[in-house]
Amino acid sequence: MGVEGPTLARLLDSLEKQGLVQRQAVVEDRRAKKILLSDTALPLIEKIETIANVLRIELFEGVSEEDLRVSMRVHSQILANLERS
């Protein structure tokens, strides 16, 4: 379960147009590009992380550590089953 190449290329094109990422050539491999976050993206990333942390606290309120461990184990097994099929 990954992202298809054309989908990723369109996403990166959009992020680059918005000034959020920069593509940089990789000296060792002419086919490869390194993707770098721009300085413009950093405040946006911080804002997203803050919102995600608040949401995470709200979502897991009342969920015990044990319930969380069981849930993660079940989801991991489901994902493994999905990847095999």
C-alpha positions as CSV (number, residue, x, y, z in Angstrom):
1,M,0.0,0.0,0.0
2,G,2.0,2.9,-1.3
3,V,1.6,6.0,-3.3
4,E,1.7,5.6,-7.1
5,G,4.5,7.5,-8.9
6,P,2.2,9.8,-10.9
7,T,0.2,10.7,-7.8
8,L,3.4,11.5,-5.9
9,A,4.8,13.6,-8.8
10,R,1.6,15.7,-8.9
11,L,1.6,16.2,-5.1
12,L,5.3,17.3,-5.2
13,D,4.6,19.6,-8.2
14,S,1.8,21.3,-6.2
15,L,4.0,21.6,-3.0
16,E,6.8,23.0,-5.1
17,K,4.5,25.6,-6.8
18,Q,3.4,26.7,-3.3
19,G,7.0,27.1,-2.3
20,L,6.8,24.5,0.4
21,V,9.4,22.0,-1.0
22,Q,12.4,22.2,-3.3
23,R,13.8,19.4,-5.5
24,Q,17.5,18.9,-5.5
25,A,19.6,16.7,-7.8
26,V,21.4,13.7,-6.3
27,V,25.0,13.6,-7.5
28,E,25.3,9.9,-7.2
29,D,22.2,9.1,-9.2
30,R,21.0,11.4,-12.0
31,R,17.5,9.8,-11.9
32,A,17.0,10.6,-8.2
33,K,15.9,13.9,-6.6
34,K,16.2,14.9,-3.0
35,I,13.1,16.6,-1.6
36,L,13.8,19.4,0.9
37,L,11.3,21.4,3.0
38,S,11.6,25.1,2.3
39,D,11.9,27.7,5.1
40,T,8.3,28.7,4.2
41,A,7.1,25.2,5.1
42,L,8.5,25.2,8.6
43,P,5.9,27.4,10.4
44,L,3.2,25.4,8.6
45,I,4.7,22.1,9.8
46,E,4.8,23.5,13.4
47,K,1.2,24.5,13.2
48,I,0.1,21.1,11.8
49,E,2.1,19.4,14.6
50,T,0.4,21.5,17.3
51,I,-3.1,20.8,15.9
52,A,-2.2,17.0,15.6
53,N,-1.0,16.9,19.2
54,V,-4.2,18.5,20.5
55,L,-6.3,16.2,18.4
56,R,-4.4,13.2,19.6
57,I,-5.0,14.1,23.2
58,E,-8.7,14.5,22.6
59,L,-9.0,11.2,20.6
60,F,-7.2,9.1,23.2
61,E,-8.9,10.5,26.2
62,G,-10.2,7.6,28.3
63,V,-8.4,5.0,26.3
64,S,-6.1,2.8,28.5
65,E,-2.6,1.9,27.6
66,E,-3.6,-1.7,27.4
67,D,-6.5,-1.0,25.0
68,L,-4.2,1.0,22.9
69,R,-1.6,-1.8,22.7
70,V,-4.3,-4.3,21.8
71,S,-5.7,-2.0,19.1
72,M,-2.2,-1.4,17.6
73,R,-1.6,-5.2,17.5
74,V,-4.9,-5.9,15.8
75,H,-4.3,-3.1,13.2
76,S,-0.8,-4.4,12.6
77,Q,-2.2,-7.9,11.9
78,I,-4.9,-6.5,9.6
79,L,-2.3,-4.5,7.7
80,A,0.0,-7.6,7.4
81,N,-3.0,-9.6,6.0
82,L,-3.8,-6.8,3.6
83,E,-0.3,-6.7,2.3
84,R,-0.2,-10.4,1.7
85,S,-3.4,-10.4,-0.4
